[in-house]
Amino acid sequence: MSDLARLATPVVSEVDFDAEGKFHGFLRIPHSVHRSAYGWLPFPVASIRRGSGPTVVIMAGNHGDEYEGQIIVSRLMREIEPDMLNGQLILLPMANYPAALAGLRTSPLDDGNLNRSFPGDPSGGPTNVIAHYIENALAPRSDLIVDLHSGGSSLLYHGSTLMTAEPRDEAEALRIFRWIKAFGLDRACLRAAPNPVTIGAAARRQGSVAFLAELGGAGMVTPAVLQSAWQSVNSLLAEVGVLRAGPLAGSGGPPALTRLMRIDGDSHHVYALGDGIFEPLVELGASVAAGQAAALLHDPENPQREPAAYYFAGAGQVICKRVPARARRGDCLFQLAHARPGPQLD
């Protein structure tokens, strides 16, 4: 793809990201439908900028049924003023606006999963267009992208977990580990190579770093997770240096001591191999061994059959489990993580 084609986009921003000050508006994505022949979709966005310093993009609503981040980013838009900053915040509370408006993981307009759509396509559907814009217009401006997720409607995480890519060298490790420590969630899972269609890979391609936080889930918001996440975001912004006056009021005490962990592909996931009712045999947060019983999958349509038994292929801590009891072949039932080899944060 040529540079011209890569940068071409149908997105029109009401916000000038080069301007000093605080600006709210929309990213307008053309959307011609029967109801509105010359219409556009309003993706909310804000830029808050003062002087020189780091640029941090904070986004939520990447998946529309994940609500904690949408609350946090909206609150940042209301409470942060330019005189609090050295640098710039770019805020997207509903990054996949159609999905967030509908409360769905994917967009009802094109079935697009934003975090499986990078690097995007400016001539594609709305999800591909916004993915292309985030990667090619916003990521190159950024020093850090913070993408606030949760387990959504189908998964629940044990507390909160930070995910990012393994540092590429010692210099990057010093910076990333300092930021992880400031974020202060109980766990930080490092992946050897980010999935190339996710925001983590998009950030890497554009010379930035992405932190993805998994904040609870189950299609709900809990005060404890929300407060912890608000504290984490504020602490991180102060450490990065963009929030000049330190964390905002109400951010709480010092962050938790973070354990560096790894998620290993097949050995750390349990998937349903048939349809049925999911009965978990372990709780979130439990430490499990390889070969330990994980779940039963019941088949009430054939009650004479014994339920199918599932076992953990690897050892680790249960950090995520499926929420709906009704499961189908291919659904993730559990996700594990184990301690990352090497030194921990101190």
Residue frames relative to the residue before (quaternion, step in Angstrom):
aa qw qx qy qz dx dy dz
M 1.0000 0.0000 0.0000 0.0000 0.00 0.00 0.00
S 0.4355 -0.7027 0.4967 0.2643 3.60 -0.83 0.95
D 0.6483 -0.5104 0.3820 0.4163 3.58 -1.26 0.38
L 0.6379 0.5330 -0.3293 0.4479 3.57 1.01 -0.83
A 0.6792 0.4745 -0.2927 0.4774 3.58 0.90 -0.91
R 0.6346 0.5478 -0.3359 0.4294 3.58 1.02 -0.79
L 0.7454 0.4142 -0.2202 0.4737 3.58 0.96 -0.85
A 0.5360 0.6236 -0.4146 0.3898 3.59 1.18 -0.43
T 0.0974 0.7908 -0.5957 0.1011 3.57 -0.91 0.91
P 0.4164 -0.6897 0.5208 0.2821 3.59 -1.08 0.59
V 0.5016 0.6702 -0.4234 0.3464 3.61 1.27 -0.17
V 0.1202 -0.7537 0.6432 0.0615 3.54 -1.02 0.91
S 0.2129 -0.7862 0.5698 0.1093 3.57 -0.72 1.08
E 0.3591 -0.7125 0.5634 0.2144 3.57 -0.94 0.92
V 0.6807 0.4573 -0.2642 0.5077 3.57 1.30 -0.33
D 0.2878 -0.7257 0.6013 0.1701 3.56 -0.98 0.92
F 0.2862 -0.8069 0.4946 0.1497 3.58 -0.32 1.27
D 0.6337 0.5252 -0.3354 0.4584 3.60 1.24 -0.19
A 0.5925 0.6061 -0.3577 0.3920 3.58 1.23 -0.31
E 0.4464 -0.6528 0.5455 0.2776 3.56 -1.19 0.68
G 0.6424 0.5200 -0.3937 0.4023 3.55 -1.06 0.76
K 0.5224 -0.6051 0.5027 0.3290 3.53 -1.35 -0.33
F 0.0379 0.8101 -0.5771 0.0963 3.53 -0.70 1.16
H 0.1262 -0.7545 0.6413 0.0588 3.56 -1.00 0.94
G 0.2454 0.7598 -0.5837 0.1480 3.55 -1.14 0.59
F 0.5189 -0.6221 0.4858 0.3282 3.52 -1.20 -0.59
L 0.3360 -0.6173 0.6555 0.2765 3.46 -1.40 0.37
R 0.2053 -0.8051 0.5483 0.0949 3.58 -0.55 1.18
I 0.0654 -0.7833 0.6181 0.0072 3.56 -0.71 1.13
P 0.4370 -0.7117 0.4721 0.2822 3.62 -0.53 1.10
H 0.0685 0.7880 -0.6059 0.0855 3.54 -0.97 0.92
S 0.0660 -0.8235 0.5630 -0.0236 3.54 -0.11 1.34
V 0.1086 0.7832 -0.5982 0.1299 3.56 -0.59 1.20
H 0.7387 -0.4093 0.2877 0.4518 3.57 -1.30 0.15
R 0.6900 0.4934 -0.2793 0.4500 3.60 0.90 -0.94
S 0.8131 0.0867 0.0236 0.5751 3.58 1.06 -0.76
A 0.2561 -0.8320 0.4726 0.1368 3.56 0.10 1.31
Y 0.7928 0.2319 -0.1141 0.5520 3.59 1.00 -0.82
G 0.3135 0.8121 -0.4467 0.2064 3.56 1.15 0.61
W 0.1492 -0.7517 0.6257 0.1459 3.52 -1.41 0.05
L 0.4433 -0.6776 0.5287 0.2546 3.54 -1.28 0.58
P 0.3021 -0.7860 0.5159 0.1575 3.62 -0.84 0.98
F 0.0818 -0.7860 0.6127 0.0110 3.60 -0.29 1.26
P 0.3519 -0.7618 0.4897 0.2368 3.68 -0.35 1.12
V 0.0552 0.7819 -0.6168 0.0714 3.59 -1.07 0.82
A 0.0489 -0.7713 0.6324 0.0517 3.55 -1.23 0.51
S 0.1169 -0.7408 0.6547 0.0944 3.52 -1.27 0.56
I 0.0247 -0.7640 0.6447 -0.0103 3.55 -0.90 1.01
R 0.0816 0.8349 -0.5259 0.1406 3.56 -0.40 1.23
R 0.0995 0.7628 -0.6351 0.0707 3.52 -1.11 0.84
G 0.8712 -0.0510 0.0083 0.4882 3.54 -0.71 1.11
S 0.6789 -0.4591 0.3756 0.4327 3.52 -1.30 -0.44
G 0.3649 0.7030 -0.5532 0.2582 3.53 -1.19 0.59
P 0.7339 -0.4130 0.2841 0.4583 3.59 -1.25 -0.07
T 0.2558 -0.7138 0.6241 0.1882 3.53 -1.33 0.42
V 0.0555 -0.7921 0.6077 -0.0169 3.56 -0.77 1.10
V 0.1969 -0.7413 0.6329 0.1056 3.56 -0.93 1.00
I 0.0366 -0.7787 0.6262 0.0102 3.59 -0.83 0.99
M 0.0038 0.8201 -0.5691 0.0600 3.55 -0.64 1.15
A 0.0492 -0.7528 0.6560 0.0226 3.51 -1.29 0.59
G 0.7157 0.4194 -0.3094 0.4649 3.58 -1.23 0.17
N 0.2502 0.7443 -0.5582 0.2679 3.58 1.15 0.57
H 0.7162 0.1265 -0.0971 0.6795 3.52 1.22 -0.75
G 0.4594 -0.7718 0.3794 0.2221 3.53 -0.59 1.18
D 0.6803 0.4594 -0.2995 0.4863 3.61 1.21 -0.30
E 0.5717 0.5399 -0.3885 0.4804 3.58 1.24 0.49
Y 0.1641 -0.8944 0.4159 0.0144 3.51 -0.09 1.39
E 0.5568 0.6444 -0.4057 0.3319 3.59 1.05 -0.66
G 0.6873 0.4994 -0.2831 0.4451 3.56 0.86 -0.99
Q 0.6186 0.5483 -0.3540 0.4374 3.57 1.03 -0.70
I 0.6313 0.5145 -0.3262 0.4800 3.59 1.08 -0.70
I 0.6838 0.5034 -0.2925 0.4398 3.58 0.86 -0.99
V 0.6891 0.4679 -0.3033 0.4629 3.61 0.81 -0.90
S 0.6221 0.5265 -0.3432 0.4668 3.60 1.02 -0.70
R 0.6478 0.5111 -0.3170 0.4676 3.58 1.01 -0.78
L 0.6203 0.5270 -0.3418 0.4697 3.60 1.00 -0.75
M 0.6355 0.5380 -0.3289 0.4457 3.59 0.98 -0.84
R 0.6947 0.4733 -0.2758 0.4662 3.59 1.02 -0.76
E 0.7985 0.4046 -0.1671 0.4132 3.56 0.80 -1.05
I 0.6886 0.4713 -0.3065 0.4580 3.62 1.04 -0.55
E 0.1276 -0.7732 0.6201 0.0367 3.52 -0.99 1.00
P 0.6752 -0.5297 0.3155 0.4050 3.61 -1.11 0.54
D 0.6699 0.5185 -0.3297 0.4168 3.62 0.93 -0.75
M 0.5876 0.5592 -0.3728 0.4507 3.60 1.28 -0.01
L 0.7199 0.4859 -0.2171 0.4455 3.58 1.24 -0.40
N 0.1072 -0.6675 0.7201 0.1561 3.41 -1.53 0.29
G 0.7503 0.2739 -0.2138 0.5625 3.58 0.01 1.25
Q 0.5457 -0.6333 0.4648 0.2918 3.56 -1.12 -0.63
L 0.1452 -0.7207 0.6688 0.1100 3.50 -1.28 0.69
I 0.0913 -0.7393 0.6648 0.0567 3.55 -1.04 0.90
L 0.1044 -0.8449 0.5237 -0.0310 3.56 -0.52 1.24
L 0.0301 -0.7794 0.6248 -0.0357 3.55 -0.86 1.09
P 0.1622 -0.8366 0.5140 0.0978 3.64 -0.07 1.18
M 0.7726 0.1838 -0.1006 0.5993 3.61 1.20 -0.50
A 0.1146 -0.8635 0.4863 0.0683 3.55 0.63 1.19
N 0.7256 0.1947 -0.1694 0.6378 3.58 1.13 -0.61
Y 0.2394 -0.8499 0.4508 0.1306 3.54 0.45 1.30
P 0.6812 0.4745 -0.3425 0.4400 3.69 0.71 -0.81
A 0.6491 0.5070 -0.3215 0.4672 3.59 1.03 -0.76
A 0.6693 0.5003 -0.3021 0.4588 3.59 0.93 -0.91
L 0.6354 0.5314 -0.3282 0.4540 3.59 1.00 -0.79
A 0.7284 0.4165 -0.2269 0.4945 3.58 1.05 -0.78
G 0.3989 -0.7183 0.4793 0.3085 3.62 1.23 -0.27
L 0.5221 0.6254 -0.4046 0.4155 3.56 1.14 0.70
R 0.5915 -0.5715 0.4274 0.3753 3.57 -1.15 0.53
T 0.7949 0.2047 -0.0840 0.5650 3.56 0.95 -0.88
S 0.6270 -0.5682 0.3856 0.3679 3.54 -1.23 0.49
P 0.4088 -0.7045 0.5159 0.2652 3.61 -0.89 0.83
L 0.5990 0.5882 -0.3597 0.4072 3.61 1.23 -0.27
D 0.8295 0.0522 0.0071 0.5560 3.59 0.95 -0.83
D 0.4561 -0.6933 0.4246 0.3620 3.60 1.35 0.19
G 0.3735 0.7711 -0.4469 0.2572 3.57 1.22 0.46
N 0.2290 -0.7216 0.6429 0.1162 3.51 -1.05 0.99
L 0.3782 -0.7720 0.4543 0.2337 3.59 -0.21 1.26
N 0.7351 0.4178 -0.2545 0.4694 3.59 0.89 -0.83
R 0.6650 0.3606 -0.3437 0.5563 3.55 1.21 0.60
S 0.6027 0.6088 -0.3135 0.4098 3.59 1.27 0.39
F 0.5159 0.6376 -0.4340 0.3728 3.61 1.21 -0.04
P 0.5429 -0.1066 -0.8322 -0.0371 1.65 -2.14 1.30
G 0.5579 -0.6454 0.3834 0.3538 3.60 1.20 0.16
D 0.2414 -0.7466 0.6072 0.1253 3.51 -1.39 0.01
P 0.3646 -0.7683 0.4757 0.2247 3.62 -0.50 1.11
S 0.6989 0.4249 -0.2791 0.5030 3.59 1.21 -0.25
G 0.5383 0.6429 -0.3919 0.3785 3.59 1.28 0.16
G 0.7396 -0.3551 0.3063 0.4827 3.54 -1.27 -0.49
P 0.7642 -0.3990 0.2388 0.4470 3.60 -1.26 0.16
T 0.6626 0.5075 -0.3303 0.4409 3.62 0.92 -0.79
N 0.6677 0.4823 -0.3028 0.4795 3.58 0.94 -0.81
V 0.6271 0.5396 -0.3395 0.4476 3.59 1.04 -0.71
I 0.6984 0.4496 -0.2931 0.4735 3.61 0.84 -0.89
A 0.6013 0.5450 -0.3636 0.4575 3.61 1.07 -0.64
H 0.6492 0.5111 -0.3068 0.4725 3.57 0.95 -0.90
Y 0.6663 0.5013 -0.3087 0.4576 3.60 0.93 -0.85
I 0.6496 0.5094 -0.3269 0.4600 3.60 0.89 -0.87
E 0.7036 0.4667 -0.2841 0.4543 3.59 0.84 -0.93
N 0.8069 0.3476 -0.1609 0.4496 3.60 0.80 -0.95
A 0.7390 0.3698 -0.2342 0.5121 3.60 1.18 -0.39
L 0.7766 0.3454 -0.1858 0.4929 3.61 0.96 -0.82
A 0.6586 0.5327 -0.3292 0.4172 3.62 0.84 -0.90
P 0.6669 0.5011 -0.3451 0.4302 3.68 0.85 -0.73
R 0.6300 0.5301 -0.3329 0.4597 3.60 1.20 -0.42
S 0.6970 0.5570 -0.2453 0.3792 3.54 1.16 -0.69
D 0.3473 -0.6686 0.6106 0.2440 3.49 -1.36 0.45
L 0.7878 0.0338 0.0217 0.6147 3.56 1.17 -0.64
I 0.1388 -0.7427 0.6489 0.0892 3.55 -1.15 0.79
V 0.1129 -0.7736 0.6218 0.0469 3.58 -0.82 1.03
D 0.0760 -0.8062 0.5864 -0.0204 3.57 -0.55 1.23
L 0.1828 -0.8301 0.5235 0.0584 3.57 -0.33 1.30
H 0.0145 -0.8031 0.5912 -0.0725 3.55 -0.50 1.30
S 0.0804 -0.7244 0.6633 0.1697 3.49 -1.45 -0.23
G 0.6963 -0.4565 0.3258 0.4480 3.56 -1.22 -0.16
G 0.3880 -0.7417 0.4739 0.2735 3.59 1.23 -0.18
S 0.8000 -0.3218 0.2267 0.4529 3.54 -1.23 -0.50
S 0.7711 0.4079 -0.1958 0.4480 3.59 1.05 -0.67
L 0.7758 0.2690 -0.1503 0.5506 3.62 1.22 -0.28
L 0.1458 -0.7552 0.6305 0.1038 3.53 -1.31 0.43
Y 0.2460 -0.7665 0.5785 0.1314 3.56 -0.83 1.04
H 0.4998 -0.6336 0.5086 0.3002 3.53 -1.22 0.66
G 0.8004 -0.0909 0.0195 0.5922 3.57 -0.10 1.27
S 0.6333 -0.4914 0.4063 0.4386 3.56 -0.78 -1.07
T 0.0896 -0.7940 0.6012 0.0116 3.54 -1.05 0.80
L 0.2597 -0.7436 0.5981 0.1482 3.55 -1.01 0.88
M 0.0770 -0.7931 0.6033 0.0322 3.58 -1.01 0.82
T 0.1540 0.7622 -0.6193 0.1088 3.54 -1.04 0.85
A 0.6030 -0.5611 0.4219 0.3790 3.55 -1.30 0.14
E 0.5953 -0.5355 0.4573 0.3869 3.56 -1.23 0.48
P 0.5144 -0.6302 0.4731 0.3382 3.62 -0.95 0.77
R 0.4658 -0.7075 0.4682 0.2516 3.55 -1.09 0.77
D 0.7977 0.0128 0.0021 0.6029 3.59 1.15 -0.48
E 0.7235 -0.4586 0.2930 0.4247 3.56 -1.30 0.19
A 0.6367 0.5335 -0.3391 0.4416 3.59 0.97 -0.78
E 0.6716 0.4712 -0.2996 0.4871 3.58 0.95 -0.85
A 0.6148 0.5623 -0.3493 0.4288 3.58 1.04 -0.74
L 0.6363 0.5320 -0.3372 0.4454 3.61 0.93 -0.83
R 0.6847 0.4785 -0.2822 0.4719 3.56 0.95 -0.88
I 0.6984 0.4768 -0.2833 0.4524 3.59 0.80 -1.01
F 0.6765 0.4860 -0.3117 0.4572 3.60 0.88 -0.84
R 0.5973 0.5377 -0.3621 0.4722 3.60 1.14 -0.55
W 0.6725 0.4871 -0.2916 0.4748 3.57 0.99 -0.86
I 0.6226 0.5340 -0.3416 0.4589 3.60 1.02 -0.78
K 0.6521 0.5184 -0.3127 0.4563 3.56 0.93 -0.93
A 0.6609 0.4977 -0.3072 0.4704 3.58 1.00 -0.82
F 0.6181 0.5484 -0.3527 0.4391 3.61 1.00 -0.75
G 0.1895 -0.8890 0.4102 0.0739 3.51 1.22 -0.60
L 0.3678 0.6817 -0.5490 0.3140 3.60 0.93 0.78
D 0.6781 -0.5187 0.3265 0.4055 3.58 -1.18 0.48
R 0.8103 0.1310 -0.0265 0.5706 3.55 0.98 -0.88
A 0.0527 -0.7390 0.6683 0.0673 3.52 -1.24 0.62
C 0.1632 -0.8000 0.5746 0.0571 3.56 -0.55 1.21
L 0.1635 -0.7948 0.5814 0.0597 3.56 -0.71 1.11
R 0.2065 -0.7783 0.5867 0.0856 3.54 -0.91 1.01
A 0.5450 -0.6453 0.4299 0.3189 3.55 -0.98 0.90
A 0.7899 -0.0322 0.0483 0.6105 3.60 0.97 -0.83
P 0.3860 -0.7284 0.5075 0.2509 3.61 -0.66 1.01
N 0.5901 -0.5441 0.4634 0.3754 3.53 -1.21 0.62
P 0.4727 -0.7354 0.3971 0.2792 3.64 -0.58 1.07
V 0.6958 0.4604 -0.2879 0.4701 3.62 1.18 -0.29
T 0.5921 0.5791 -0.3581 0.4311 3.60 1.27 0.21
I 0.6912 -0.4744 0.3500 0.4179 3.55 -1.33 0.23
G 0.5910 0.5825 -0.3716 0.4163 3.59 1.08 -0.61
A 0.6839 0.4558 -0.2747 0.4991 3.55 0.96 -0.86
A 0.6084 0.5523 -0.3530 0.4475 3.59 1.03 -0.74
A 0.6513 0.5066 -0.3146 0.4693 3.58 0.94 -0.88
R 0.6415 0.5326 -0.3187 0.4508 3.57 0.92 -0.92
R 0.6677 0.5122 -0.3109 0.4417 3.58 0.87 -0.93
Q 0.7476 0.3905 -0.2067 0.4959 3.58 1.11 -0.64
G 0.5964 -0.6194 0.3460 0.3754 3.58 1.23 0.37
S 0.5774 0.5602 -0.3811 0.4556 3.58 1.22 0.40
V 0.3810 -0.6690 0.5808 0.2645 3.55 -1.38 -0.14
A 0.1589 -0.7828 0.5942 0.0941 3.59 -1.04 0.76
F 0.1404 -0.7263 0.6674 0.0858 3.51 -1.12 0.88
L 0.0960 -0.7739 0.6250 0.0354 3.57 -0.86 1.00
A 0.1296 -0.8047 0.5773 0.0484 3.58 -0.64 1.12
E 0.1993 -0.7456 0.6264 0.1097 3.54 -1.01 0.94
L 0.0609 -0.8443 0.5288 -0.0622 3.54 -0.30 1.36
G 0.8215 -0.1954 0.1128 0.5236 3.59 0.00 1.24
G 0.0533 -0.8154 0.5732 0.0618 3.57 -0.82 -0.96
A 0.5632 0.6193 -0.4544 0.3046 3.55 -1.17 -0.78
G 0.5916 -0.6153 0.3574 0.3792 3.57 1.16 0.53
M 0.6597 0.4693 -0.3090 0.4990 3.59 1.19 0.48
V 0.3156 -0.6966 0.6021 0.2294 3.53 -1.40 0.04
T 0.1046 -0.7916 0.5996 0.0534 3.59 -0.86 0.95
P 0.5868 -0.6138 0.3928 0.3529 3.61 -0.99 0.79
A 0.6595 0.5292 -0.3266 0.4224 3.60 0.90 -0.87
V 0.6845 0.4661 -0.2912 0.4791 3.59 0.87 -0.93
L 0.6515 0.5219 -0.3237 0.4455 3.59 0.93 -0.85
Q 0.6657 0.4922 -0.3071 0.4693 3.60 0.92 -0.86
S 0.6418 0.5241 -0.3201 0.4592 3.59 0.97 -0.85
A 0.6786 0.4911 -0.2911 0.4622 3.58 0.94 -0.89
W 0.6222 0.5305 -0.3362 0.4673 3.60 1.02 -0.77
Q 0.6403 0.5129 -0.3061 0.4829 3.56 0.99 -0.88
S 0.6683 0.5189 -0.3052 0.4369 3.60 0.89 -0.92
V 0.6693 0.4977 -0.3063 0.4588 3.58 0.87 -0.94
N 0.6642 0.5054 -0.3044 0.4590 3.58 0.93 -0.87
S 0.6542 0.5110 -0.3103 0.4633 3.56 0.94 -0.87
L 0.6483 0.5181 -0.3146 0.4608 3.57 0.99 -0.83
L 0.6690 0.5031 -0.3110 0.4501 3.60 0.85 -0.92
A 0.6366 0.5077 -0.3300 0.4775 3.59 1.05 -0.68
E 0.6686 0.4989 -0.3027 0.4609 3.60 0.95 -0.85
V 0.6393 0.5166 -0.3273 0.4661 3.59 0.98 -0.80
G 0.4857 -0.6943 0.4067 0.3416 3.57 1.13 -0.60
V 0.5244 0.6404 -0.4192 0.3731 3.58 1.25 0.03
L 0.6993 0.3782 -0.2489 0.5532 3.60 1.13 -0.61
R 0.2528 -0.8562 0.4345 0.1190 3.55 0.01 1.33
A 0.7346 0.4335 -0.2378 0.4647 3.59 1.05 -0.63
G 0.6007 -0.5416 0.3691 0.4578 3.58 1.24 0.15
P 0.7483 -0.4057 0.2647 0.4532 3.59 -1.26 0.10
L 0.5601 -0.6087 0.4499 0.3368 3.55 -1.19 0.64
A 0.6518 -0.4942 0.3985 0.4148 3.53 -1.29 0.34
G 0.7737 0.3277 -0.2564 0.4778 3.54 -1.07 0.78
S 0.4962 0.6881 -0.4156 0.3280 3.57 1.26 0.16
G 0.5138 -0.6853 0.4057 0.3191 3.59 1.21 -0.06
G 0.7280 -0.4573 0.3270 0.3924 3.50 -1.39 -0.23
P 0.7754 -0.3303 0.2389 0.4822 3.56 -1.26 -0.33
P 0.5799 -0.6015 0.4124 0.3631 3.60 -1.13 0.54
A 0.5967 -0.5602 0.4389 0.3708 3.52 -1.31 0.33
L 0.5311 -0.5742 0.5014 0.3699 3.54 -1.33 0.25
T 0.2751 -0.8087 0.5064 0.1182 3.57 -0.50 1.24
R 0.2542 -0.7319 0.6130 0.1543 3.55 -1.03 0.86
L 0.3283 -0.7259 0.5718 0.1958 3.56 -0.88 0.98
M 0.0036 -0.8195 0.5690 -0.0686 3.58 -0.72 1.11
R 0.2688 -0.7370 0.5953 0.1736 3.53 -1.35 0.20
I 0.2212 -0.7217 0.6373 0.1550 3.54 -1.25 0.59
D 0.1534 -0.8012 0.5758 0.0554 3.56 -0.63 1.15
G 0.7299 -0.5186 0.2836 0.3435 3.54 -0.66 1.26
D 0.8734 0.0504 -0.0152 0.4841 3.54 -0.69 -1.15
S 0.6777 0.5247 -0.3158 0.4069 3.60 0.91 -0.81
H 0.7337 0.3963 -0.2342 0.4998 3.59 1.19 -0.36
H 0.6747 0.4144 -0.3123 0.5249 3.59 1.20 0.41
V 0.1485 -0.7383 0.6492 0.1069 3.53 -1.19 0.67
Y 0.0836 -0.8097 0.5808 0.0029 3.57 -0.73 1.11
A 0.5002 -0.6178 0.5129 0.3241 3.56 -1.16 0.63
L 0.2177 -0.7816 0.5753 0.1034 3.55 -0.96 0.92
G 0.7570 0.1649 -0.1453 0.6154 3.54 1.31 0.23
D 0.5694 -0.5722 0.4547 0.3764 3.57 -1.33 -0.15
G 0.3513 0.7413 -0.5312 0.2120 3.56 -1.11 0.61
I 0.5916 -0.5386 0.4568 0.3889 3.53 -1.35 -0.33
F 0.3553 -0.7747 0.5025 0.1451 3.51 -0.68 1.27
E 0.0444 -0.7675 0.6395 -0.0018 3.56 -0.81 1.12
P 0.2305 -0.7825 0.5577 0.1534 3.63 -0.33 1.15
L 0.2743 -0.7730 0.5549 0.1390 3.56 -1.07 0.78
V 0.7292 0.2745 -0.2138 0.5893 3.59 1.30 0.05
E 0.4493 -0.6899 0.5066 0.2559 3.54 -1.26 0.45
L 0.6264 -0.4953 0.4329 0.4183 3.56 -1.28 0.31
G 0.7790 0.3193 -0.2565 0.4747 3.55 -1.02 0.88
A 0.5221 0.6515 -0.4144 0.3623 3.58 1.23 -0.24
S 0.3470 -0.6773 0.6020 0.2418 3.55 -1.23 0.55
V 0.0658 -0.8222 0.5651 -0.0180 3.57 -0.71 1.09
A 0.3781 -0.7109 0.5548 0.2096 3.54 -1.31 0.49
A 0.6015 -0.5319 0.4436 0.3981 3.53 -1.25 0.41
G 0.7811 0.2905 -0.2410 0.4974 3.56 -0.89 0.98
Q 0.5164 0.6389 -0.4227 0.3827 3.60 1.24 -0.15
A 0.5520 -0.6094 0.4566 0.3398 3.56 -1.11 0.74
A 0.2208 -0.8043 0.5457 0.0809 3.56 -0.87 1.04
A 0.8091 -0.1263 0.1711 0.5478 3.58 0.77 -1.03
L 0.2458 -0.6924 0.6446 0.2113 3.47 -1.43 0.19
L 0.1738 -0.7582 0.6192 0.1072 3.56 -1.10 0.74
H 0.1965 -0.8254 0.5260 0.0582 3.54 -0.35 1.33
D 0.2064 -0.7697 0.5966 0.0956 3.56 -1.20 0.67
P 0.1584 -0.8383 0.5137 0.0908 3.63 0.21 1.25
E 0.5701 0.5787 -0.3990 0.4254 3.62 1.17 -0.31
N 0.7538 0.1929 -0.1220 0.6162 3.55 1.27 -0.47
P 0.0801 -0.8721 0.4802 0.0498 3.58 0.62 1.13
Q 0.5818 0.5867 -0.3848 0.4114 3.60 1.19 -0.32
R 0.6101 0.5586 -0.3496 0.4399 3.59 1.22 -0.37
E 0.4654 -0.6300 0.5393 0.3093 3.55 -1.13 0.68
P 0.5304 -0.6216 0.4512 0.3588 3.63 -0.99 0.66
A 0.5039 -0.6332 0.4985 0.3109 3.55 -1.18 0.64
A 0.2760 -0.7731 0.5549 0.1353 3.56 -0.87 1.01
Y 0.1457 -0.7779 0.6087 0.0558 3.56 -1.08 0.85
Y 0.1575 -0.7957 0.5839 0.0344 3.55 -1.07 0.83
F 0.5110 -0.6263 0.4904 0.3258 3.56 -1.19 0.57
A 0.3670 -0.7397 0.5244 0.2078 3.58 -0.85 0.97
G 0.7941 0.1583 -0.0867 0.5804 3.57 1.15 -0.54
A 0.5210 -0.6185 0.4877 0.3288 3.54 -1.34 0.16
G 0.3315 0.7412 -0.5503 0.1948 3.56 -1.22 0.44
Q 0.5733 -0.5436 0.4677 0.3964 3.52 -1.34 -0.36
V 0.4283 -0.6791 0.5309 0.2710 3.57 -1.01 0.82
I 0.0624 -0.8309 0.5529 0.0086 3.59 -0.41 1.21
C 0.8041 0.1229 -0.0373 0.5805 3.61 1.18 -0.37
K 0.0368 0.7909 -0.6108 0.0093 3.57 -1.07 0.70
R 0.6108 -0.5531 0.4319 0.3666 3.51 -1.29 0.47
V 0.3586 -0.7380 0.5340 0.2039 3.57 -1.12 0.74
P 0.7247 0.3917 -0.2987 0.4819 3.69 0.53 -0.95
A 0.4672 -0.6889 0.4778 0.2807 3.57 -0.92 0.88
R 0.6421 0.4905 -0.3273 0.4898 3.59 1.06 -0.66
A 0.0012 0.8098 -0.5838 0.0581 3.58 -0.66 1.14
R 0.2065 -0.7566 0.6088 0.1198 3.52 -1.26 0.55
R 0.6913 -0.4616 0.3512 0.4308 3.53 -1.27 0.42
G 0.7805 0.3082 -0.2486 0.4837 3.57 -0.84 1.03
D 0.5455 0.6074 -0.4120 0.4047 3.61 1.22 -0.18
C 0.4251 -0.6793 0.5371 0.2634 3.57 -1.07 0.80
L 0.2343 -0.7878 0.5598 0.1057 3.56 -0.83 1.06
F 0.8012 -0.0048 0.0413 0.5970 3.58 1.02 -0.84
Q 0.0983 -0.7331 0.6649 0.1045 3.51 -1.36 0.43
L 0.1719 -0.7832 0.5932 0.0719 3.55 -1.01 0.90
A 0.0685 -0.7432 0.6558 0.1135 3.52 -1.40 0.09
H 0.1401 -0.7800 0.6000 0.1093 3.57 -1.18 0.50
A 0.6897 -0.4813 0.3349 0.4249 3.55 -1.27 0.35
R 0.4257 -0.6946 0.5244 0.2476 3.54 -0.98 0.89
P 0.4740 -0.6642 0.4830 0.3178 3.61 -0.85 0.86
G 0.6831 0.4611 -0.3555 0.4409 3.55 -1.15 0.63
P 0.7332 -0.4344 0.2884 0.4365 3.55 -1.31 0.07
Q 0.3630 -0.7026 0.5730 0.2149 3.50 -1.23 0.64
L 0.6275 -0.5015 0.4150 0.4272 3.56 -1.32 0.02
D 0.0547 -0.7972 0.5990 0.0522 3.56 -1.06 0.66
